[in-house]
């Protein structure tokens, strides 16, 4: 579309004040004292597609171009970044707006889908039009990636070290993408765990990094929406610090995703498809 060029800003420039100080009254050592604590910013962010609002969510207001692109890919609005002709982040009356402009061919399909929608809903399931889409058929992720236990442990530790907003506020989720060797290639933080993963997906797409070549690392519990997003990304291994839901395990099994959880120190548990972890398949058969 004319007049809607992709933003010139790089992802690193797409950052705003992610946290700010708040006065607090601490009770420590049997007495009260005045203090301050940094709290993560949480603002209303609208995702609009060709001028129509697709979803509104609460999010941390940085890396929003990555958020919009990642959500568009993970929710099936587009299949590739090339189908987006323009993307801009602008201030709105009560928050921020991420404006996506689709190619004419993709826009026609989106309008047809939009006519069936009952309205956007909460985080992770933005704009789904039925219960069937809430637990939808997922693409099966092919095998190929094999990583060592040390790579998983190392990636989780490295993500913890890279969580600047998390250390500052103790109130932000993180998602990261690591190469097969465990080295972190992308890390994003947000008050919403779904938002953090969408930001990573958007960053990978912008940088041309293949999700199949590495694995996702999460600070949160694993809900089914996060498995759905990983499957759409084509990422075959998800590692998280907390426990998954039963449905998340079932969906990971169906999608061919290796689900690793309860990653604490040098220990973790493998719930599905252990073949992607060196030594795990042998242990499963003993």
Secondary structure, 3 states (H helix, E strand, C coil): CCCCCCCCCCHHHCCCCCEEEEEEEEEECCEEEEEEEEEECCEEEEEEECCEEEEEEEECCCCHHHHHHHHHHHCCCCCCHHHEEEEEEEEECCEEEEEEEECHHHHHHHHHHHCCCCCCCCCCCCCCCCHHHHCCCCCCCCCCCCECHHHHHHHHHHHHHHCHHHHHHCCCEEEEEEECCCCEEEEEEECCHHHHHHHHHHHHHHHCCCHHHEEEEECCCECHHHHHHHHHHCCCEEEECCCECHHHHHHHHHHCCEEEEEEECCEEEEEECHHHECCHHHHHHC
